[in-house]
Amino acid sequence: MEEGARSCLLQSRSSLEQDIRASYLMDHMISDGVLTGDEEDRIRSKPTRKEQAAALLELLLRKDNQAYISFYNALVRESYGDLASLLHNSLPLVSPEAEKSFSDGGTRYVQAVLSEGGVPQRPVVFVSRPALVNRVREKLYRLQEPGWVTVFGMAGSGKSVLAAEAARDHALITECFPGGVHWLSIGQLDRSDLLVRIQSLCFRLEQQSQEKDPSSSLHRPPGSLEEAKERLRFLMLRRYPRSLLILDDIWDSSVIKAFDIQCRVLFTTRDRSLADCVSGSKSEVAVESGLEEDQALEILALYVNGKPQRLPEQARSIVRECKGSPLVVSLIGALLREFPDRWAYYLHTLQQKKFKRIRKSSSYDYDALDQAMAASIQVLSEEHRELYIDLTVLEKDVKVPAKVLSVLWDLEPEEVEDVLQDFVNKSLLFRDCHHRPYLYYLHDLQLDFLAEMNRSGLEVGLIHSNQLRLQGPPTSGDEECLYWFRFLTYHMAKANLTQELCSLMFSLDWVRTKAQIMGPAHLINDYVEYGAILDKEVRGHFQEFLSLNGHQLEQRPFPDVVQLALSQPDSSEVYRQALLQAQERATRG
Ligand code: ADP
């Protein structure tokens, strides 16, 4: 193997060892003829995933250029796009697949800027839509002053992929947005969720700017939407001038107003009229709901490793039945990769109009998506199918780490990795590789499908919320912990665990811990959100306590909640619990 490639492998070794699953990659390498069955057996005999990964890398280092390329291609096919990109620059001979996935625009500088701003990577199987991308870039070039670019179109039409792609351009970034490109996923959310999203964006921006300039300080999270808006305005104006903010999937005019802070924004939406309620220059780009036929055929060809001209005759009809929807074509493509002789069968499946949507959107035809989802779920093993259906309990637009799923499914982390890989390979689930550990999410049309299909949703929710409760709060301050505190109440309410929900929310300990981790805004929102199912009087006690003391609960160091609660009226449940705890403290000395 040439020196550059070997050096790159050595440099990336620890990241690779941490994440890859050798058994998946070896299948591809054996079929490329760069690995023998004996070598595979030796690697498989190592007891843990990590040792297998280490052994594969050790062996690879002793092999030739061809093995490096085959390993690289296997990473791409198994959706380890981020790891493949570590190896890309040192590819000895550029393979066509590598060209396709990482060439144009993907300079190291661009990758670094986009990764820092949280801009999603290309899907592993990707086709370019040059006319559309150029239209968006042209609008971005004109964004010399603060203003808005609206990218609108139907769900699943590829708006998010397009927005990320438009930003993936060296000249555009250096000439127009030297302050960087910052991505925020929005989706359907209420005020308190929006606050949390903006808090996390501010935190990210402050943290990055502190890394560059250690004299700048980190602030406590903004406590209200108004404060968050001001903080973001300050950050964009002072620390990140001439940067681009990309807001993905906006539904509501109140959300767009929160970003009306005189900066440069591109947002994706299904609702073209949203920009009407903000000030500044505006332009828009419409995204057709389907890909051009050739592009859709190219996706199918990439999945089955063939050339578009050599696809069987059913391919065009499949594209027509999918109406070119990139999401649906990707689902079918992933199925055909696994079952290459089922072209006629999947065409027939798509033509059946089995599913009747209860709420049919006037602007989107879900038939093809439903058929494709059903077909993908059908080929899962029975065990995996049940696990996939469990994902109904996830909230829209929330990305979760594998650990949360390991709680949901009650499986060992290693098993969870296997399951997730299976779903990702079938385009049934998407992986955000910008985070370590990886985060996973469903497209919201997929969640809609699951919600409608899943007749036993209540039961799944019940099991999930019980598992979350039994497991108790995670001890680390990572994503899993945030998820637990953020969504426990939601899952309990969804599972109709009213009594348990009351005893949780009417506990001073819960208030203390959640306020400490997430701030008081979320807590207050929970009491409003679940108001109808909570006891009205006690709910009033807690709400009053929070509204009087919210500002204190934002302070760091965190105040003594028992002390604060003792100033509530004697008749308040909050006071009663505080008194008990104070007496306990006194007897303990
Ligand atoms: P939207 O934002 O309009 O809802 P997305 O951009 O999330 O749609 O795209 C939905 C899915 O369609 C993606 O997850 C991906 O699998 C597929 N897709 C979209 N655009 C492309 C593309 N240019 N090439 C390949 N697949 C694509």
Boltz pocket constraint, residues with backbone or C-beta under 6 A from the ligand:
constraints:
  - pocket:
      binder: B
      contacts: [[A, 123], [A, 125], [A, 126], [A, 127], [A, 128], [A, 129], [A, 153], [A, 154], [A, 155], [A, 156], [A, 157], [A, 158], [A, 159], [A, 160], [A, 161], [A, 162], [A, 268], [A, 299], [A, 325], [A, 326], [A, 327], [A, 328], [A, 330], [A, 427], [A, 430], [A, 443]]
      max_distance: 6.0
